[in-house]
């Protein structure tokens, strides 16, 4: 296949922890992707509950405001060095 990742839309991801039908769709799509050797990226992750649910399914990648708002590349680098990996910033000095 000419692709290696399957992305699940936020329309299904966001309500999955509370909505049984959305949860079924996310689970089936995740299982199908893994059976095909694809990684899964879920978009629209806005709560820890959603993140925990996706982790339980083996979802490899997530996108959403629970992690952070969209950032420009320079802003991401700054945030990475000061908030996410501050020990790396100390080592590079």
C-alpha positions in Angstrom: 0.0 0.0 0.0 1.2 3.5 -0.7 0.6 4.6 2.9 1.7 3.5 6.3 -0.8 5.3 8.7 -4.5 5.5 9.1 -6.0 8.6 10.7 -9.2 8.4 12.7 -11.3 11.6 12.5 -12.2 13.6 15.5 -15.9 13.0 14.8 -15.4 9.5 16.1 -12.5 10.0 18.5 -13.9 12.7 20.7 -17.1 11.0 21.8 -15.7 7.5 21.9 -15.3 7.2 25.7 -19.0 8.0 26.2 -20.6 6.9 23.0 -20.7 3.1 22.4 -21.2 3.4 18.6 -18.3 5.8 18.3 -16.2 3.5 20.5 -17.0 0.5 18.3 -16.0 2.5 15.2 -12.7 3.6 16.7 -11.9 0.1 17.9 -12.7 -1.6 14.6 -10.8 0.9 12.6 -7.8 0.6 14.9 -7.9 -3.2 14.7 -8.2 -3.1 10.9 -5.3 -0.7 10.6 -3.1 -2.9 12.8 -4.1 -6.0 10.8 -3.0 -4.3 7.7 0.3 -3.3 9.3 -0.6 0.4 9.5 0.0 2.7 12.5 -3.0 4.7 13.8 -3.3 8.4 14.5 -6.3 9.7 16.3 -7.2 13.3 15.9 -9.4 15.4 18.3 -8.0 14.1 21.6 -9.2 16.6 24.1 -9.4 14.7 27.4 -7.4 12.2 29.4 -10.3 9.8 29.3 -10.0 9.8 25.5 -6.3 9.4 25.6 -6.5 6.5 28.0 -9.1 4.8 25.8 -6.9 5.2 22.7 -3.9 3.8 24.6 -5.9 0.8 25.6 -6.5 0.1 21.9 -2.8 0.5 21.0 -3.2 3.8 19.1 0.3 4.9 18.3 -0.2 8.6 17.6 -2.6 11.3 18.8 -3.4 14.8 17.9 -5.5 17.3 19.9 -5.8 20.1 22.4 -5.2 17.7 25.3 -1.5 17.6 24.2 -1.3 21.2 22.8 -2.8 23.7 20.4 -1.3 23.8 16.9 2.2 25.3 17.0 4.5 26.8 14.5 7.8 24.9 14.1 9.9 27.5 16.1 7.3 27.6 18.9 7.3 23.8 19.1 11.1 23.8 19.3 11.0 26.3 22.1 8.3 24.5 24.0 10.1 21.2 23.5 13.3 22.5 25.0 11.8 24.5 27.9 8.8 22.4 29.0 8.9 18.9 27.6 12.6 18.1 27.7 14.2 20.8 29.9 17.1 18.4 30.7 18.1 18.5 27.0 18.3 22.2 27.0 20.6 22.1 30.1 22.8 19.6 28.3 23.1 21.8 25.2 24.5 24.8 27.1 
